[in-house]
Amino acid sequence: MRALVQRVSEAAVRVDGKVIGEIGEGLLVLVCAMQGDDTGRAKALALKLSKLRIFRDADGRMNRSVIDTGGAVLLVSQFTLAADTSRGNRPGFSAAAPPDEGRVLYEETGSALEALGLPVAYGEFGADMKVSLVNDGPVTFWVEV
């Protein structure tokens, strides 16, 4: 599983002009299931995200997790994170899990985050989404499990 994680003060996702998911302070997570990923990896990603200490403590250091801050997660499927750009100018996406498997693992990641006590808002798998955010910092991390 691959994820691009952004610490945000707010984020929202729209489909056909309608807000379908939004959060205040927390994490915007663009997530991609890769070939060979399974539910174990989806749960491992959720655990990693919940414990990632990227929020400021009283001293201004990145020492708190999204759970510690009472934040939320906006989870958005993003198969293009699997892009292979090593040859030519057109990215290849063969490393991404097939859509039916990707959907299951995306949903499993969200369920695992919820089971850890995090409020989770969702994008719409496979939809043409418009994502807006205010990146706090900016703080952005690439996470793979």
C-alpha positions as CSV (number, residue, x, y, z in Angstrom):
1,M,0.0,0.0,0.0
2,R,1.2,3.5,-0.9
3,A,0.0,6.7,0.6
4,L,0.7,10.4,0.2
5,V,-0.1,11.9,3.6
6,Q,-0.6,15.6,4.1
7,R,-1.1,17.3,7.5
8,V,-4.0,19.7,6.9
9,S,-6.0,22.3,8.8
10,E,-8.9,21.5,6.5
11,A,-9.7,19.4,3.4
12,A,-12.6,18.4,1.3
13,V,-13.5,16.3,-1.7
14,R,-16.2,17.0,-4.3
15,V,-17.9,14.9,-6.9
16,D,-20.1,16.7,-9.5
17,G,-19.8,19.9,-7.5
18,K,-21.2,18.3,-4.3
19,V,-19.0,17.9,-1.1
20,I,-19.0,14.2,-0.3
21,G,-16.3,14.3,2.4
22,E,-14.6,16.9,4.5
23,I,-12.5,17.3,7.6
24,G,-11.0,20.0,9.7
25,E,-7.6,19.4,11.3
26,G,-6.1,16.0,10.5
27,L,-4.7,14.0,7.6
28,L,-5.5,14.0,3.9
29,V,-4.5,10.6,2.8
30,L,-4.2,9.7,-0.9
31,V,-4.0,6.0,-1.0
32,C,-3.1,3.4,-3.6
33,A,-3.3,-0.4,-3.4
34,M,-0.5,-2.1,-5.2
35,Q,-0.2,-5.5,-6.9
36,G,0.1,-8.1,-4.2
37,D,-1.3,-6.0,-1.4
38,D,-3.7,-7.7,1.0
39,T,-5.9,-6.8,4.0
40,G,-2.9,-7.2,6.3
41,R,-1.2,-4.4,4.5
42,A,-4.3,-2.2,4.6
43,K,-4.5,-2.7,8.3
44,A,-0.7,-2.0,8.7
45,L,-1.1,1.3,6.7
46,A,-4.0,2.3,9.0
47,L,-2.0,1.6,12.1
48,K,1.0,3.5,10.7
49,L,-1.2,6.5,9.8
50,S,-2.8,6.6,13.2
51,K,0.5,6.7,15.0
52,L,2.5,8.9,12.6
53,R,3.8,11.7,14.9
54,I,3.6,14.7,12.5
55,F,1.5,17.2,14.6
56,R,3.1,19.9,16.8
57,D,3.4,19.4,20.5
58,A,3.5,22.3,23.1
59,D,7.1,22.9,22.1
60,G,6.3,23.1,18.4
61,R,8.0,19.8,17.6
62,M,6.4,17.1,15.4
63,N,5.6,14.8,18.3
64,R,1.9,14.1,18.2
65,S,-0.3,11.8,16.1
66,V,-3.7,12.4,14.6
67,I,-5.2,10.4,17.5
68,D,-3.3,12.5,20.0
69,T,-4.8,15.7,18.5
70,G,-8.3,14.5,18.1
71,G,-8.0,15.0,14.3
72,A,-9.7,13.2,11.5
73,V,-8.7,11.5,8.2
74,L,-10.0,12.3,4.7
75,L,-9.2,9.1,2.7
76,V,-9.1,9.4,-1.1
77,S,-8.3,6.6,-3.5
78,Q,-5.5,7.6,-5.9
79,F,-4.3,4.8,-8.3
80,T,-1.9,7.2,-10.0
81,L,0.5,6.8,-7.0
82,A,1.4,3.6,-8.7
83,A,2.8,5.4,-11.7
84,D,6.0,4.3,-13.3
85,T,7.5,7.3,-14.9
86,S,10.9,5.8,-15.6
87,R,10.4,5.3,-19.4
88,G,9.1,7.8,-21.8
89,N,6.6,10.6,-21.0
90,R,3.4,8.5,-20.4
91,P,3.1,7.0,-16.9
92,G,2.4,3.3,-16.6
93,F,0.0,2.0,-13.9
94,S,0.5,-1.8,-14.1
95,A,1.9,-1.8,-10.6
96,A,-1.5,-0.8,-9.2
97,A,-3.9,-3.4,-7.9
98,P,-6.9,-4.1,-10.2
99,P,-9.8,-1.8,-9.5
100,D,-12.0,-4.5,-7.7
101,E,-9.1,-5.4,-5.4
102,G,-8.1,-1.7,-5.0
103,R,-11.7,-0.8,-3.9
104,V,-11.7,-3.6,-1.2
105,L,-8.3,-2.5,0.2
106,Y,-9.3,1.2,0.1
107,E,-12.4,0.4,2.1
108,E,-10.4,-1.9,4.4
109,T,-8.0,0.9,5.2
110,G,-10.9,3.2,6.1
111,S,-12.5,0.6,8.3
112,A,-9.2,-0.1,10.1
113,L,-8.8,3.6,10.7
114,E,-12.3,3.8,12.1
115,A,-11.7,0.7,14.3
116,L,-8.7,2.7,15.8
117,G,-11.1,5.4,16.8
118,L,-10.5,7.9,14.1
119,P,-13.2,9.8,12.3
120,V,-12.9,9.1,8.6
121,A,-14.4,11.0,5.7
122,Y,-14.1,9.4,2.2
123,G,-13.7,10.2,-1.4
124,E,-15.6,8.1,-4.0
125,F,-13.6,5.3,-5.4
126,G,-13.1,5.6,-9.1
127,A,-14.9,8.9,-9.4
128,D,-13.6,12.1,-10.9
129,M,-12.9,14.0,-7.7
130,K,-11.9,17.6,-6.9
131,V,-9.8,17.7,-3.8
132,S,-9.1,20.9,-1.9
133,L,-6.9,21.3,1.1
134,V,-5.0,23.7,3.3
135,N,-1.7,21.9,3.9
136,D,-0.5,22.8,7.4
137,G,3.2,23.5,7.4
138,P,3.4,22.4,4.6
139,V,3.9,18.9,5.9
140,T,3.7,16.0,3.3
141,F,5.0,12.4,3.6
142,W,5.3,9.4,1.4
143,V,4.3,6.2,3.3
144,E,4.7,2.6,2.1
145,V,3.9,-0.6,4.0
